[in-house]
Structures are given as structure tokens and as C-alpha cells.
Amino acid sequence: MTLTPLLAVERASKRFGAVAALDDVSLEVGAGEFFALLGPSGCGKTTLMRLVAGFERADAGRVLLKGADISNEAPHRRPVNMMFQSYALFPHLNVFDNIAFGLRRQRWAREDVKRRVEELLDIVQLESFGARRTDQLSGGQRQRVALARALAPKPVLLLLDEPLGALDRKLREETQFQLKDIQRRLKTSFIIVTHDQDEALALADRIAVMRAGRIEQIGTPIEIYERPANRFVAGFVGATNLVEGCIEATADGAYFVAPFGRLRREGCALGNGGAAVLSLRPEEIKLAQRSVADGIACVVEDAAFRGETTHVRVKLAGDARLLVSCGRGESFAPGDNVSIVVSSDAGAMFAESSR
Amino acid sequence: MSRLSLGKRLVLAAPYLWISAFFIAPMALIFKISLSQPVEARPPYEPLFSLADGPSLWREKLQRLGFETYRALLDDPLYIDSYLSSLTIAAISTLLTLVVAYPFALAIARSPRYLRPLLLGLAMAPFWTSFLIRVYAWIALLKDEGIINHVLMALHVIDAPLGLYATNTAVVIGIVYSYLPFMLLPLYSALEGQDPSLREAAADLGASPAQVFCRVTLPLSRRGVFAGCLLVFIPAVGEFVIPDLLGGSETLMIGRTLWNEFFSNRDWPMSSAVAVLLLALLIVPLLIAERLRLRAEGEA
């Protein structure tokens, strides 16, 4: 990131009646960065995006673009464009005129408009669709027109509100790659709002995980996934097993005491007797034969084949259950007596108060 | 037509039967009267056909059948001027009604959802009072010693009364006032359904508030504008009460001419011809417009 970030939101707060949509939120987005705002619905991510676009005014805090305060600029004066969740294509204009809308507001010359619109139709692979009416397009085509329209005036920052939300699963995965490819080619900063953690992990350079108007963690997808800051982030991003227990510090090292057994922990910062939550990803747990050393005995309850992996649910002592991910070639059937092995540095542990 | 059950056919037939019995049949009768000759009798025209005539007389009468009344109508500048003046006054009134009603409709459509029924109800409230009384009230407002002139003179805005009453201006004011709700409702329904994210998208793409209105709000409400203008223009052309009460001797409107022809001159054939021509004048452009609209929609 450069010294002056492209976008900086400083301590922004926004209330709607009694609800705090944004509560003292700060973040920075660098030039050319693909940034994701991830969170469950109602977490304030859309409000934050609308604040940047200029459709909402913060009760407190500032929005800076290239160091200049744009908090009080009207939306049409901000060099920031937005792709709406509903696409908001103008139904009275055809595809060409939709994409040209922003260019014409900036008084581009006729030939330049034509060239730019054709360039964008090419980028989004809709070369021959200029004369189509928007209601003659499929969902995926409408999505691409909306993207082209928002990109046309060469914004320094593009905001995308759930851009893939209305597409079916297969199309969504294809479009993810296209979106990332377009972003990389144009070197425009993208901020994407999504509630879909797969989408955020796949697309973004950095992710801000939000909950109830606050940012819980900002980091790269790997940081967020491997080192979640708290129990909420661990549970929201990716599948995980959240195990409640407490810490037992002994002479030969620290242990996490779970209802089903003791797990050795390395580099445990929590004190003896403290309540803690351990987040274990399904792939961080190994299934092995009963005979293995350091294993905790369990019974296979259920196995769901997922193609490249098999999700196995095991039942442990104290009626605890864990989800374990197995690679191909490993096969377990319900009723098998097996053991789980958890390495001493696997997972992420939080003090229980951080829930 | 595809095969429809008897029940469906009956349901579909009902409105057509209604229109045939209460609109097309009376119109045919009026058309028939317009082709006959005026006489001093009761009714004051010579019936075209009567059952007593018998087939030979029918044929003879059919050969004598002419459009003299229409020829006389088109030769007389009184009628032509009445038509032109009616169309002009109606057009000006329609345009002004649109200009007044649009912000009105926009304000209601953009108000909080729970307030909209109340605001619409208030806009409709004048309908609970007799139309005639409301037009009479305008006399009190507009005449030289009326409220408007009184207030303006008291404020020294004007030295002498404006002389509004008994002019075409008064007629236009009366029409704009009376027909406002007919413009308001279609505009409101066109504006109320607009997706607010379209306006945000336009603003986001650099459109100033004025450009958002001209490029998005207005074009997307064109159906409401079209419907409202028709609902005001068509009855305004044939309006009788407003020009009669608020208009002066200069006010020449076809509704008034028709009334005179019918009640003062007792010339039923002529007044019928005036009515038929008025209908043709209004319905033909309407049909063309509708056809163009359908074609534009089918093409795109």
C-alpha cells in the first residue's frame, strides 16, 4: 500500500433509528486492490459501501479519497462508481446507451463514447449486444452490462454490491474468475460487498469481516482463514468446529481440555484455568486407526462424499461431535471405530470472553 | 382465437356488450340523426326511416340520403373556429395541468409509504364536493371584485383588477383546477413504481439531480404522462360547464356551440353532426397514437 491510501474511511458511524448500522468503522483500501466487505446480512457492509458512494452521510467520521475529504460530496461528483445488487439497468435505454450513460454525463465526444462502449462490450464479452433492450438479456448478461456501465467512466474505485448474488452457482463460479481477471487487467480498485465467504476468499486481496456495524478483522484471505481474530470470524469464514473448553497449564506444557479429551497446545498464551474456544477446521483434524498414539477415540457417525473430499462426522466422548475432512482414498463407513489426531499447533484458540 | 370455454367467452363478452349497448348504439343513433333534416316538429328532425314506410320508400330515402349537414358544418367558420379554439384551450390546459400535477405526484410518490394514502386522499378530497359548486367558487375568486384581485390590489401588486373572469384564461384555470386529479393519479402510479436504485445509479454515473430527472425519472414516467394527458385533454375539448361559467363572450368552445345548437336552435341534426365530428377528431389521433405505441413496443 502507498503512503496515502486510495480510500480511507475514518471512524465512521451511522445510525438508523435505534440501530447502529456502522459503529466507529475505519478501513483503508489501496490502489489496485480487490477488497471485500464480508458479513451476514444486516452487519452494515452495504451501509459502508453506500457511504463511500455518497448515498448515505455518516453521523460521524470521514471518507477520504486520495487523501481528500469527500464526506460531503454528492454522489454524482465522486469519481467512484457502483454496481448495484439489482443491477439497476435503465429499462428505457438499450445496452449501448446504458453503458454510455456515465460517459455522456461527462460530455465525452461521440466517437470516444462509441469507442469506449465497444471496448467495454468486448471486455464483458457482449460484443454484439449493443442494440439489445435490457429486458432481452439473461441474468448473467445483465450482470455484465451493469459491470460495463459502472466501469465505463474509468472510476478510480468500483463498488460492487453482491455482484454475483443473483446468479446461479455454476455461473457464479465462472463469473468470479472473469471479475478477478477484469480487475487485474484494469488495475482499478474494487470493493465487493458479499455475505458469501467463498466469494470473498476467492476474489479478494484483503477482506474485512463485519458484524453488527463493526469490523471484526481485516486481513488477507489466508490470514482470515488460518488466523481468525475471534470466534465469530472463525465461525463465519469457512467451515469449522468450535470446541469450548479450558486451559490446563502443566509442567510439561499446556493442554486444551475439551469435553472429549485433552489436546496438547503449543505456544498457548492463555493462562491456566481460563475458559477458551478452539476453532478446528475440518481439514486440521486427521482420522486414523484406533491404535495410533495421541489419538482420541471416536466413532464414525456419518460420511458425506463431496467429490475431492469426504466430510466425516465423528462422535466422541461426552456426546461431542466433530466434522472432519478426509482426502480421496481414505474411506470410512458409519460405525467404524477410529481416532482423531490434532496436532498441537492446529486451529485457532480464543479466550472465551472474545465471543 | 383459441378455444375458450363458454364461461370465459361470456365474461369476455360482457364488456363488449356493455360498450355496444351504452356507447356504440347511442352513437349510431346520433349519427343517424346527423344525417336527417331538421323540421319544426317533435322530435325536431325528419326520421330517416320508419317501419311504416315499406321497402320501396326505404330505397328512395336511401338515395336521397346526404351529408348536407356535414357540408354546412364545414362551410361555417363558427364551427371550425369552435373546434380549433377548443383544441387550443384544451391543449394549453393539459400542458399546464401536467406542469402542476407532476411535482405534486412526485412529492407524493417520494413521501414515506405510510403517508401516501393520506396525501392521495387529500388530493382527491375536492371530489367530495359538487363539481358545479367548485367551478362557481372560481367565479368568486376570479371576478374583478373577487378575492384574487382584492388581495393583489391591497398588496399594491396591481393597480387595477386583472380582468380574469369571463376570459379564456379563466377557462384554462378552471380546467387545470378541475382536471388535476385525473393527471395526478396516472402520474403517481407511474412514479410510485419506479425503482429508486435507478436514480441512484444515474447519480452514481455522474448525473446531477436535474439530469437524473430528465434522463431517468421523466422518461420512465412517460406512460403516466401519456395517460394523464389523454384523461385531461379529451374531456377538456368537449367541456361545457367550465367555459359556460368562467368563459366570456370571446370563449368559443365546441361544447358550448353544441349546447346552443341543441337547446337554443333546436337543430338536432346539426348538433349531432357536431358531436360526431368531435368524436372523430378525438378518436382518430388516439387510435393512431395507440397503434404507434404498440408497434414501438413490439419492435424493440
HADDOCK unambig.tbl for C-alpha pairs under 7 A between the chains (distance, minus, plus):
assign (segid A and resid 75 and name CA) (segid B and resid 203 and name CA) 5.90 0.50 0.50
assign (segid A and resid 75 and name CA) (segid B and resid 204 and name CA) 5.37 0.50 0.50
assign (segid A and resid 76 and name CA) (segid B and resid 203 and name CA) 4.73 0.50 0.50
assign (segid A and resid 76 and name CA) (segid B and resid 204 and name CA) 5.11 0.50 0.50
assign (segid A and resid 76 and name CA) (segid B and resid 205 and name CA) 6.27 0.50 0.50
assign (segid A and resid 76 and name CA) (segid B and resid 206 and name CA) 3.96 0.50 0.50
assign (segid A and resid 76 and name CA) (segid B and resid 207 and name CA) 5.64 0.50 0.50
assign (segid A and resid 76 and name CA) (segid B and resid 208 and name CA) 6.08 0.50 0.50
assign (segid A and resid 77 and name CA) (segid B and resid 206 and name CA) 6.29 0.50 0.50
assign (segid A and resid 81 and name CA) (segid B and resid 204 and name CA) 5.79 0.50 0.50
assign (segid A and resid 81 and name CA) (segid B and resid 205 and name CA) 6.41 0.50 0.50
assign (segid A and resid 82 and name CA) (segid B and resid 204 and name CA) 6.66 0.50 0.50
assign (segid A and resid 88 and name CA) (segid B and resid 197 and name CA) 5.83 0.50 0.50
assign (segid A and resid 88 and name CA) (segid B and resid 198 and name CA) 5.08 0.50 0.50
assign (segid A and resid 88 and name CA) (segid B and resid 201 and name CA) 6.45 0.50 0.50
assign (segid A and resid 89 and name CA) (segid B and resid 198 and name CA) 6.96 0.50 0.50
assign (segid A and resid 90 and name CA) (segid B and resid 198 and name CA) 6.54 0.50 0.50
assign (segid A and resid 92 and name CA) (segid B and resid 220 and name CA) 6.70 0.50 0.50
assign (segid A and resid 101 and name CA) (segid B and resid 205 and name CA) 6.99 0.50 0.50
assign (segid A and resid 102 and name CA) (segid B and resid 205 and name CA) 4.52 0.50 0.50
assign (segid A and resid 102 and name CA) (segid B and resid 206 and name CA) 5.96 0.50 0.50
assign (segid A and resid 105 and name CA) (segid B and resid 206 and name CA) 5.76 0.50 0.50
assign (segid A and resid 105 and name CA) (segid B and resid 207 and name CA) 5.86 0.50 0.50
assign (segid A and resid 133 and name CA) (segid B and resid 300 and name CA) 6.88 0.50 0.50
